Amino acid sequence: MNLIVDTNIVFSTLLNPHSAIGEILMNIQDEFTFFAPELLKEELKRYGPKIATYTKLDSKTLSDIEKLVLSTINFVSEESISKQSWVQAFALTKDIDEDDTPFIALGIELNAKLWTGDKILSKGLAKKGADIIVTTADLKKLIK
């Protein structure tokens, strides 16, 4: 099953690699193939200092965990996503959170669901009838 990984999933894994989220992302690649837009790497750089503060890990350990996490994700250039997918994604996200447009556009492009913990996004898309979100609880049910 192809899944788009939202930034909050990666942040959660960095903060607690042994959590259910971390276990799925880092140890269950045989059941899921993970994708993300390149933007996720930029967001990691932007919020890296904040993540380092919360983890209280030394920079080498955090860097090693980050490399391991990123190695499980197939990154896709935003330029390779079709205009049609961008238009559809923007229509879905414009009144919820436009920052999620690249993730939704990639999901539309790959016909894959977005794995996120963002409740506002999940509820907003559900109100629009868009069944494109999968939660950690959903994934835990699938792997049991």
Chimera marker file (.cmm) of the C-alpha trace (Angstrom):
<marker_set name="trace">
<marker id="1" x="0.000" y="0.000" z="0.000" r="1" g="1" b="0" radius="0.5"/>
<marker id="2" x="1.366" y="3.413" z="-0.984" r="1" g="1" b="0" radius="0.5"/>
<marker id="3" x="1.138" y="6.135" z="1.666" r="1" g="1" b="0" radius="0.5"/>
<marker id="4" x="2.025" y="9.802" z="1.687" r="1" g="1" b="0" radius="0.5"/>
<marker id="5" x="3.784" y="10.715" z="4.933" r="1" g="1" b="0" radius="0.5"/>
<marker id="6" x="2.881" y="14.063" z="6.473" r="1" g="1" b="0" radius="0.5"/>
<marker id="7" x="5.536" y="16.119" z="8.233" r="1" g="1" b="0" radius="0.5"/>
<marker id="8" x="3.900" y="15.617" z="11.633" r="1" g="1" b="0" radius="0.5"/>
<marker id="9" x="4.424" y="11.843" z="11.291" r="1" g="1" b="0" radius="0.5"/>
<marker id="10" x="8.159" y="12.340" z="10.731" r="1" g="1" b="0" radius="0.5"/>
<marker id="11" x="8.372" y="14.832" z="13.608" r="1" g="1" b="0" radius="0.5"/>
<marker id="12" x="6.587" y="12.361" z="15.898" r="1" g="1" b="0" radius="0.5"/>
<marker id="13" x="9.015" y="9.622" z="14.890" r="1" g="1" b="0" radius="0.5"/>
<marker id="14" x="12.030" y="11.825" z="15.583" r="1" g="1" b="0" radius="0.5"/>
<marker id="15" x="10.622" y="12.756" z="18.972" r="1" g="1" b="0" radius="0.5"/>
<marker id="16" x="9.878" y="9.139" z="19.873" r="1" g="1" b="0" radius="0.5"/>
<marker id="17" x="11.278" y="6.522" z="17.474" r="1" g="1" b="0" radius="0.5"/>
<marker id="18" x="9.888" y="3.684" z="19.609" r="1" g="1" b="0" radius="0.5"/>
<marker id="19" x="6.295" y="4.893" z="19.403" r="1" g="1" b="0" radius="0.5"/>
<marker id="20" x="3.678" y="3.161" z="17.260" r="1" g="1" b="0" radius="0.5"/>
<marker id="21" x="4.264" y="5.816" z="14.597" r="1" g="1" b="0" radius="0.5"/>
<marker id="22" x="8.016" y="5.217" z="14.652" r="1" g="1" b="0" radius="0.5"/>
<marker id="23" x="7.589" y="1.454" z="14.532" r="1" g="1" b="0" radius="0.5"/>
<marker id="24" x="5.329" y="1.665" z="11.484" r="1" g="1" b="0" radius="0.5"/>
<marker id="25" x="7.507" y="4.153" z="9.629" r="1" g="1" b="0" radius="0.5"/>
<marker id="26" x="10.840" y="2.508" z="10.362" r="1" g="1" b="0" radius="0.5"/>
<marker id="27" x="9.990" y="-1.195" z="10.613" r="1" g="1" b="0" radius="0.5"/>
<marker id="28" x="7.055" y="-2.043" z="8.354" r="1" g="1" b="0" radius="0.5"/>
<marker id="29" x="8.273" y="-1.235" z="4.856" r="1" g="1" b="0" radius="0.5"/>
<marker id="30" x="7.198" y="-4.638" z="3.546" r="1" g="1" b="0" radius="0.5"/>
<marker id="31" x="3.517" y="-3.668" z="3.867" r="1" g="1" b="0" radius="0.5"/>
<marker id="32" x="3.713" y="0.028" z="3.046" r="1" g="1" b="0" radius="0.5"/>
<marker id="33" x="5.660" y="2.171" z="0.614" r="1" g="1" b="0" radius="0.5"/>
<marker id="34" x="6.108" y="5.686" z="1.925" r="1" g="1" b="0" radius="0.5"/>
<marker id="35" x="6.265" y="8.836" z="-0.195" r="1" g="1" b="0" radius="0.5"/>
<marker id="36" x="6.552" y="12.545" z="0.556" r="1" g="1" b="0" radius="0.5"/>
<marker id="37" x="7.112" y="15.734" z="-1.391" r="1" g="1" b="0" radius="0.5"/>
<marker id="38" x="10.621" y="17.211" z="-1.186" r="1" g="1" b="0" radius="0.5"/>
<marker id="39" x="9.056" y="19.970" z="0.938" r="1" g="1" b="0" radius="0.5"/>
<marker id="40" x="9.202" y="17.632" z="3.928" r="1" g="1" b="0" radius="0.5"/>
<marker id="41" x="13.017" y="17.874" z="3.956" r="1" g="1" b="0" radius="0.5"/>
<marker id="42" x="12.789" y="21.675" z="3.983" r="1" g="1" b="0" radius="0.5"/>
<marker id="43" x="10.369" y="21.578" z="6.906" r="1" g="1" b="0" radius="0.5"/>
<marker id="44" x="12.752" y="19.296" z="8.798" r="1" g="1" b="0" radius="0.5"/>
<marker id="45" x="15.582" y="21.793" z="8.316" r="1" g="1" b="0" radius="0.5"/>
<marker id="46" x="13.359" y="24.676" z="9.403" r="1" g="1" b="0" radius="0.5"/>
<marker id="47" x="12.180" y="22.955" z="12.581" r="1" g="1" b="0" radius="0.5"/>
<marker id="48" x="15.366" y="20.978" z="13.285" r="1" g="1" b="0" radius="0.5"/>
<marker id="49" x="16.525" y="23.158" z="16.190" r="1" g="1" b="0" radius="0.5"/>
<marker id="50" x="13.119" y="22.892" z="17.864" r="1" g="1" b="0" radius="0.5"/>
<marker id="51" x="13.094" y="19.104" z="17.429" r="1" g="1" b="0" radius="0.5"/>
<marker id="52" x="16.618" y="18.897" z="18.878" r="1" g="1" b="0" radius="0.5"/>
<marker id="53" x="15.472" y="20.831" z="21.943" r="1" g="1" b="0" radius="0.5"/>
<marker id="54" x="12.540" y="18.501" z="22.560" r="1" g="1" b="0" radius="0.5"/>
<marker id="55" x="14.407" y="15.226" z="21.995" r="1" g="1" b="0" radius="0.5"/>
<marker id="56" x="17.312" y="16.192" z="24.248" r="1" g="1" b="0" radius="0.5"/>
<marker id="57" x="19.471" y="13.893" z="22.102" r="1" g="1" b="0" radius="0.5"/>
<marker id="58" x="22.993" y="14.790" z="21.068" r="1" g="1" b="0" radius="0.5"/>
<marker id="59" x="23.255" y="16.056" z="17.499" r="1" g="1" b="0" radius="0.5"/>
<marker id="60" x="24.913" y="12.874" z="16.160" r="1" g="1" b="0" radius="0.5"/>
<marker id="61" x="22.233" y="10.573" z="17.558" r="1" g="1" b="0" radius="0.5"/>
<marker id="62" x="19.430" y="12.797" z="16.278" r="1" g="1" b="0" radius="0.5"/>
<marker id="63" x="21.126" y="13.029" z="12.874" r="1" g="1" b="0" radius="0.5"/>
<marker id="64" x="21.437" y="9.235" z="12.704" r="1" g="1" b="0" radius="0.5"/>
<marker id="65" x="17.754" y="8.780" z="13.558" r="1" g="1" b="0" radius="0.5"/>
<marker id="66" x="16.777" y="11.416" z="10.992" r="1" g="1" b="0" radius="0.5"/>
<marker id="67" x="18.817" y="9.659" z="8.271" r="1" g="1" b="0" radius="0.5"/>
<marker id="68" x="17.195" y="6.339" z="9.131" r="1" g="1" b="0" radius="0.5"/>
<marker id="69" x="13.698" y="7.847" z="9.050" r="1" g="1" b="0" radius="0.5"/>
<marker id="70" x="14.294" y="9.655" z="5.754" r="1" g="1" b="0" radius="0.5"/>
<marker id="71" x="15.710" y="6.486" z="4.196" r="1" g="1" b="0" radius="0.5"/>
<marker id="72" x="12.275" y="4.855" z="4.536" r="1" g="1" b="0" radius="0.5"/>
<marker id="73" x="10.583" y="7.565" z="2.440" r="1" g="1" b="0" radius="0.5"/>
<marker id="74" x="10.604" y="7.979" z="-1.334" r="1" g="1" b="0" radius="0.5"/>
<marker id="75" x="10.827" y="11.697" z="-2.025" r="1" g="1" b="0" radius="0.5"/>
<marker id="76" x="9.070" y="13.174" z="-5.031" r="1" g="1" b="0" radius="0.5"/>
<marker id="77" x="9.818" y="16.530" z="-6.598" r="1" g="1" b="0" radius="0.5"/>
<marker id="78" x="6.831" y="18.856" z="-6.475" r="1" g="1" b="0" radius="0.5"/>
<marker id="79" x="7.524" y="19.756" z="-10.128" r="1" g="1" b="0" radius="0.5"/>
<marker id="80" x="6.746" y="16.178" z="-11.170" r="1" g="1" b="0" radius="0.5"/>
<marker id="81" x="3.174" y="16.435" z="-9.821" r="1" g="1" b="0" radius="0.5"/>
<marker id="82" x="0.644" y="17.254" z="-12.533" r="1" g="1" b="0" radius="0.5"/>
<marker id="83" x="-1.138" y="20.581" z="-12.621" r="1" g="1" b="0" radius="0.5"/>
<marker id="84" x="-4.465" y="18.740" z="-12.379" r="1" g="1" b="0" radius="0.5"/>
<marker id="85" x="-3.416" y="17.147" z="-9.072" r="1" g="1" b="0" radius="0.5"/>
<marker id="86" x="-2.290" y="20.546" z="-7.743" r="1" g="1" b="0" radius="0.5"/>
<marker id="87" x="-5.619" y="22.140" z="-8.695" r="1" g="1" b="0" radius="0.5"/>
<marker id="88" x="-7.612" y="19.350" z="-7.031" r="1" g="1" b="0" radius="0.5"/>
<marker id="89" x="-5.440" y="19.475" z="-3.916" r="1" g="1" b="0" radius="0.5"/>
<marker id="90" x="-5.713" y="23.239" z="-3.588" r="1" g="1" b="0" radius="0.5"/>
<marker id="91" x="-9.502" y="23.047" z="-3.888" r="1" g="1" b="0" radius="0.5"/>
<marker id="92" x="-9.492" y="20.593" z="-0.980" r="1" g="1" b="0" radius="0.5"/>
<marker id="93" x="-7.029" y="22.457" z="1.253" r="1" g="1" b="0" radius="0.5"/>
<marker id="94" x="-7.604" y="26.154" z="0.536" r="1" g="1" b="0" radius="0.5"/>
<marker id="95" x="-9.985" y="26.715" z="3.453" r="1" g="1" b="0" radius="0.5"/>
<marker id="96" x="-8.368" y="24.156" z="5.772" r="1" g="1" b="0" radius="0.5"/>
<marker id="97" x="-4.584" y="24.545" z="5.518" r="1" g="1" b="0" radius="0.5"/>
<marker id="98" x="-2.941" y="25.477" z="2.230" r="1" g="1" b="0" radius="0.5"/>
<marker id="99" x="0.430" y="24.295" z="3.558" r="1" g="1" b="0" radius="0.5"/>
<marker id="100" x="-0.829" y="20.722" z="3.151" r="1" g="1" b="0" radius="0.5"/>
<marker id="101" x="-1.466" y="21.172" z="-0.586" r="1" g="1" b="0" radius="0.5"/>
<marker id="102" x="1.796" y="19.483" z="-1.727" r="1" g="1" b="0" radius="0.5"/>
<marker id="103" x="1.047" y="16.395" z="0.369" r="1" g="1" b="0" radius="0.5"/>
<marker id="104" x="-2.534" y="16.132" z="-0.892" r="1" g="1" b="0" radius="0.5"/>
<marker id="105" x="-1.412" y="16.785" z="-4.487" r="1" g="1" b="0" radius="0.5"/>
<marker id="106" x="1.126" y="13.964" z="-4.247" r="1" g="1" b="0" radius="0.5"/>
<marker id="107" x="-1.543" y="11.679" z="-2.813" r="1" g="1" b="0" radius="0.5"/>
<marker id="108" x="-3.866" y="12.480" z="-5.703" r="1" g="1" b="0" radius="0.5"/>
<marker id="109" x="-1.027" y="11.975" z="-8.190" r="1" g="1" b="0" radius="0.5"/>
<marker id="110" x="-0.082" y="8.562" z="-6.754" r="1" g="1" b="0" radius="0.5"/>
<marker id="111" x="-3.615" y="7.537" z="-5.810" r="1" g="1" b="0" radius="0.5"/>
<marker id="112" x="-2.394" y="7.141" z="-2.236" r="1" g="1" b="0" radius="0.5"/>
<marker id="113" x="-3.773" y="8.165" z="1.129" r="1" g="1" b="0" radius="0.5"/>
<marker id="114" x="-2.094" y="10.715" z="3.382" r="1" g="1" b="0" radius="0.5"/>
<marker id="115" x="-0.889" y="9.383" z="6.739" r="1" g="1" b="0" radius="0.5"/>
<marker id="116" x="-1.315" y="12.266" z="9.147" r="1" g="1" b="0" radius="0.5"/>
<marker id="117" x="-2.095" y="13.075" z="12.743" r="1" g="1" b="0" radius="0.5"/>
<marker id="118" x="-3.504" y="16.476" z="11.794" r="1" g="1" b="0" radius="0.5"/>
<marker id="119" x="-7.056" y="16.354" z="13.156" r="1" g="1" b="0" radius="0.5"/>
<marker id="120" x="-8.058" y="19.706" z="11.647" r="1" g="1" b="0" radius="0.5"/>
<marker id="121" x="-7.003" y="18.547" z="8.190" r="1" g="1" b="0" radius="0.5"/>
<marker id="122" x="-8.641" y="15.145" z="8.658" r="1" g="1" b="0" radius="0.5"/>
<marker id="123" x="-11.961" y="16.616" z="9.790" r="1" g="1" b="0" radius="0.5"/>
<marker id="124" x="-11.914" y="19.327" z="7.118" r="1" g="1" b="0" radius="0.5"/>
<marker id="125" x="-11.322" y="16.840" z="4.319" r="1" g="1" b="0" radius="0.5"/>
<marker id="126" x="-13.941" y="14.455" z="5.710" r="1" g="1" b="0" radius="0.5"/>
<marker id="127" x="-16.506" y="17.291" z="5.668" r="1" g="1" b="0" radius="0.5"/>
<marker id="128" x="-15.727" y="17.691" z="1.979" r="1" g="1" b="0" radius="0.5"/>
<marker id="129" x="-16.254" y="13.970" z="1.403" r="1" g="1" b="0" radius="0.5"/>
<marker id="130" x="-12.573" y="13.364" z="0.612" r="1" g="1" b="0" radius="0.5"/>
<marker id="131" x="-11.623" y="9.911" z="1.880" r="1" g="1" b="0" radius="0.5"/>
<marker id="132" x="-7.881" y="10.430" z="1.481" r="1" g="1" b="0" radius="0.5"/>
<marker id="133" x="-6.604" y="10.331" z="5.071" r="1" g="1" b="0" radius="0.5"/>
<marker id="134" x="-5.298" y="7.369" z="7.016" r="1" g="1" b="0" radius="0.5"/>
<marker id="135" x="-4.478" y="7.583" z="10.717" r="1" g="1" b="0" radius="0.5"/>
<marker id="136" x="-1.968" y="5.675" z="12.792" r="1" g="1" b="0" radius="0.5"/>
<marker id="137" x="-4.879" y="3.788" z="14.372" r="1" g="1" b="0" radius="0.5"/>
<marker id="138" x="-6.044" y="2.757" z="10.873" r="1" g="1" b="0" radius="0.5"/>
<marker id="139" x="-2.577" y="1.465" z="10.025" r="1" g="1" b="0" radius="0.5"/>
<marker id="140" x="-2.267" y="-0.439" z="13.299" r="1" g="1" b="0" radius="0.5"/>
<marker id="141" x="-5.486" y="-2.275" z="12.411" r="1" g="1" b="0" radius="0.5"/>
<marker id="142" x="-4.135" y="-3.125" z="8.978" r="1" g="1" b="0" radius="0.5"/>
<marker id="143" x="-0.925" y="-4.672" z="10.270" r="1" g="1" b="0" radius="0.5"/>
<marker id="144" x="-2.523" y="-6.823" z="12.971" r="1" g="1" b="0" radius="0.5"/>
<link id1="1" id2="2" r="1" g="1" b="0" radius="0.2"/>
<link id1="2" id2="3" r="1" g="1" b="0" radius="0.2"/>
<link id1="3" id2="4" r="1" g="1" b="0" radius="0.2"/>
<link id1="4" id2="5" r="1" g="1" b="0" radius="0.2"/>
<link id1="5" id2="6" r="1" g="1" b="0" radius="0.2"/>
<link id1="6" id2="7" r="1" g="1" b="0" radius="0.2"/>
<link id1="7" id2="8" r="1" g="1" b="0" radius="0.2"/>
<link id1="8" id2="9" r="1" g="1" b="0" radius="0.2"/>
<link id1="9" id2="10" r="1" g="1" b="0" radius="0.2"/>
<link id1="10" id2="11" r="1" g="1" b="0" radius="0.2"/>
<link id1="11" id2="12" r="1" g="1" b="0" radius="0.2"/>
<link id1="12" id2="13" r="1" g="1" b="0" radius="0.2"/>
<link id1="13" id2="14" r="1" g="1" b="0" radius="0.2"/>
<link id1="14" id2="15" r="1" g="1" b="0" radius="0.2"/>
<link id1="15" id2="16" r="1" g="1" b="0" radius="0.2"/>
<link id1="16" id2="17" r="1" g="1" b="0" radius="0.2"/>
<link id1="17" id2="18" r="1" g="1" b="0" radius="0.2"/>
<link id1="18" id2="19" r="1" g="1" b="0" radius="0.2"/>
<link id1="19" id2="20" r="1" g="1" b="0" radius="0.2"/>
<link id1="20" id2="21" r="1" g="1" b="0" radius="0.2"/>
<link id1="21" id2="22" r="1" g="1" b="0" radius="0.2"/>
<link id1="22" id2="23" r="1" g="1" b="0" radius="0.2"/>
<link id1="23" id2="24" r="1" g="1" b="0" radius="0.2"/>
<link id1="24" id2="25" r="1" g="1" b="0" radius="0.2"/>
<link id1="25" id2="26" r="1" g="1" b="0" radius="0.2"/>
<link id1="26" id2="27" r="1" g="1" b="0" radius="0.2"/>
<link id1="27" id2="28" r="1" g="1" b="0" radius="0.2"/>
<link id1="28" id2="29" r="1" g="1" b="0" radius="0.2"/>
<link id1="29" id2="30" r="1" g="1" b="0" radius="0.2"/>
<link id1="30" id2="31" r="1" g="1" b="0" radius="0.2"/>
<link id1="31" id2="32" r="1" g="1" b="0" radius="0.2"/>
<link id1="32" id2="33" r="1" g="1" b="0" radius="0.2"/>
<link id1="33" id2="34" r="1" g="1" b="0" radius="0.2"/>
<link id1="34" id2="35" r="1" g="1" b="0" radius="0.2"/>
<link id1="35" id2="36" r="1" g="1" b="0" radius="0.2"/>
<link id1="36" id2="37" r="1" g="1" b="0" radius="0.2"/>
<link id1="37" id2="38" r="1" g="1" b="0" radius="0.2"/>
<link id1="38" id2="39" r="1" g="1" b="0" radius="0.2"/>
<link id1="39" id2="40" r="1" g="1" b="0" radius="0.2"/>
<link id1="40" id2="41" r="1" g="1" b="0" radius="0.2"/>
<link id1="41" id2="42" r="1" g="1" b="0" radius="0.2"/>
<link id1="42" id2="43" r="1" g="1" b="0" radius="0.2"/>
<link id1="43" id2="44" r="1" g="1" b="0" radius="0.2"/>
<link id1="44" id2="45" r="1" g="1" b="0" radius="0.2"/>
<link id1="45" id2="46" r="1" g="1" b="0" radius="0.2"/>
<link id1="46" id2="47" r="1" g="1" b="0" radius="0.2"/>
<link id1="47" id2="48" r="1" g="1" b="0" radius="0.2"/>
<link id1="48" id2="49" r="1" g="1" b="0" radius="0.2"/>
<link id1="49" id2="50" r="1" g="1" b="0" radius="0.2"/>
<link id1="50" id2="51" r="1" g="1" b="0" radius="0.2"/>
<link id1="51" id2="52" r="1" g="1" b="0" radius="0.2"/>
<link id1="52" id2="53" r="1" g="1" b="0" radius="0.2"/>
<link id1="53" id2="54" r="1" g="1" b="0" radius="0.2"/>
<link id1="54" id2="55" r="1" g="1" b="0" radius="0.2"/>
<link id1="55" id2="56" r="1" g="1" b="0" radius="0.2"/>
<link id1="56" id2="57" r="1" g="1" b="0" radius="0.2"/>
<link id1="57" id2="58" r="1" g="1" b="0" radius="0.2"/>
<link id1="58" id2="59" r="1" g="1" b="0" radius="0.2"/>
<link id1="59" id2="60" r="1" g="1" b="0" radius="0.2"/>
<link id1="60" id2="61" r="1" g="1" b="0" radius="0.2"/>
<link id1="61" id2="62" r="1" g="1" b="0" radius="0.2"/>
<link id1="62" id2="63" r="1" g="1" b="0" radius="0.2"/>
<link id1="63" id2="64" r="1" g="1" b="0" radius="0.2"/>
<link id1="64" id2="65" r="1" g="1" b="0" radius="0.2"/>
<link id1="65" id2="66" r="1" g="1" b="0" radius="0.2"/>
<link id1="66" id2="67" r="1" g="1" b="0" radius="0.2"/>
<link id1="67" id2="68" r="1" g="1" b="0" radius="0.2"/>
<link id1="68" id2="69" r="1" g="1" b="0" radius="0.2"/>
<link id1="69" id2="70" r="1" g="1" b="0" radius="0.2"/>
<link id1="70" id2="71" r="1" g="1" b="0" radius="0.2"/>
<link id1="71" id2="72" r="1" g="1" b="0" radius="0.2"/>
<link id1="72" id2="73" r="1" g="1" b="0" radius="0.2"/>
<link id1="73" id2="74" r="1" g="1" b="0" radius="0.2"/>
<link id1="74" id2="75" r="1" g="1" b="0" radius="0.2"/>
<link id1="75" id2="76" r="1" g="1" b="0" radius="0.2"/>
<link id1="76" id2="77" r="1" g="1" b="0" radius="0.2"/>
<link id1="77" id2="78" r="1" g="1" b="0" radius="0.2"/>
<link id1="78" id2="79" r="1" g="1" b="0" radius="0.2"/>
<link id1="79" id2="80" r="1" g="1" b="0" radius="0.2"/>
<link id1="80" id2="81" r="1" g="1" b="0" radius="0.2"/>
<link id1="81" id2="82" r="1" g="1" b="0" radius="0.2"/>
<link id1="82" id2="83" r="1" g="1" b="0" radius="0.2"/>
<link id1="83" id2="84" r="1" g="1" b="0" radius="0.2"/>
<link id1="84" id2="85" r="1" g="1" b="0" radius="0.2"/>
<link id1="85" id2="86" r="1" g="1" b="0" radius="0.2"/>
<link id1="86" id2="87" r="1" g="1" b="0" radius="0.2"/>
<link id1="87" id2="88" r="1" g="1" b="0" radius="0.2"/>
<link id1="88" id2="89" r="1" g="1" b="0" radius="0.2"/>
<link id1="89" id2="90" r="1" g="1" b="0" radius="0.2"/>
<link id1="90" id2="91" r="1" g="1" b="0" radius="0.2"/>
<link id1="91" id2="92" r="1" g="1" b="0" radius="0.2"/>
<link id1="92" id2="93" r="1" g="1" b="0" radius="0.2"/>
<link id1="93" id2="94" r="1" g="1" b="0" radius="0.2"/>
<link id1="94" id2="95" r="1" g="1" b="0" radius="0.2"/>
<link id1="95" id2="96" r="1" g="1" b="0" radius="0.2"/>
<link id1="96" id2="97" r="1" g="1" b="0" radius="0.2"/>
<link id1="97" id2="98" r="1" g="1" b="0" radius="0.2"/>
<link id1="98" id2="99" r="1" g="1" b="0" radius="0.2"/>
<link id1="99" id2="100" r="1" g="1" b="0" radius="0.2"/>
<link id1="100" id2="101" r="1" g="1" b="0" radius="0.2"/>
<link id1="101" id2="102" r="1" g="1" b="0" radius="0.2"/>
<link id1="102" id2="103" r="1" g="1" b="0" radius="0.2"/>
<link id1="103" id2="104" r="1" g="1" b="0" radius="0.2"/>
<link id1="104" id2="105" r="1" g="1" b="0" radius="0.2"/>
<link id1="105" id2="106" r="1" g="1" b="0" radius="0.2"/>
<link id1="106" id2="107" r="1" g="1" b="0" radius="0.2"/>
<link id1="107" id2="108" r="1" g="1" b="0" radius="0.2"/>
<link id1="108" id2="109" r="1" g="1" b="0" radius="0.2"/>
<link id1="109" id2="110" r="1" g="1" b="0" radius="0.2"/>
<link id1="110" id2="111" r="1" g="1" b="0" radius="0.2"/>
<link id1="111" id2="112" r="1" g="1" b="0" radius="0.2"/>
<link id1="112" id2="113" r="1" g="1" b="0" radius="0.2"/>
<link id1="113" id2="114" r="1" g="1" b="0" radius="0.2"/>
<link id1="114" id2="115" r="1" g="1" b="0" radius="0.2"/>
<link id1="115" id2="116" r="1" g="1" b="0" radius="0.2"/>
<link id1="116" id2="117" r="1" g="1" b="0" radius="0.2"/>
<link id1="117" id2="118" r="1" g="1" b="0" radius="0.2"/>
<link id1="118" id2="119" r="1" g="1" b="0" radius="0.2"/>
<link id1="119" id2="120" r="1" g="1" b="0" radius="0.2"/>
<link id1="120" id2="121" r="1" g="1" b="0" radius="0.2"/>
<link id1="121" id2="122" r="1" g="1" b="0" radius="0.2"/>
<link id1="122" id2="123" r="1" g="1" b="0" radius="0.2"/>
<link id1="123" id2="124" r="1" g="1" b="0" radius="0.2"/>
<link id1="124" id2="125" r="1" g="1" b="0" radius="0.2"/>
<link id1="125" id2="126" r="1" g="1" b="0" radius="0.2"/>
<link id1="126" id2="127" r="1" g="1" b="0" radius="0.2"/>
<link id1="127" id2="128" r="1" g="1" b="0" radius="0.2"/>
<link id1="128" id2="129" r="1" g="1" b="0" radius="0.2"/>
<link id1="129" id2="130" r="1" g="1" b="0" radius="0.2"/>
<link id1="130" id2="131" r="1" g="1" b="0" radius="0.2"/>
<link id1="131" id2="132" r="1" g="1" b="0" radius="0.2"/>
<link id1="132" id2="133" r="1" g="1" b="0" radius="0.2"/>
<link id1="133" id2="134" r="1" g="1" b="0" radius="0.2"/>
<link id1="134" id2="135" r="1" g="1" b="0" radius="0.2"/>
<link id1="135" id2="136" r="1" g="1" b="0" radius="0.2"/>
<link id1="136" id2="137" r="1" g="1" b="0" radius="0.2"/>
<link id1="137" id2="138" r="1" g="1" b="0" radius="0.2"/>
<link id1="138" id2="139" r="1" g="1" b="0" radius="0.2"/>
<link id1="139" id2="140" r="1" g="1" b="0" radius="0.2"/>
<link id1="140" id2="141" r="1" g="1" b="0" radius="0.2"/>
<link id1="141" id2="142" r="1" g="1" b="0" radius="0.2"/>
<link id1="142" id2="143" r="1" g="1" b="0" radius="0.2"/>
<link id1="143" id2="144" r="1" g="1" b="0" radius="0.2"/>
</marker_set>
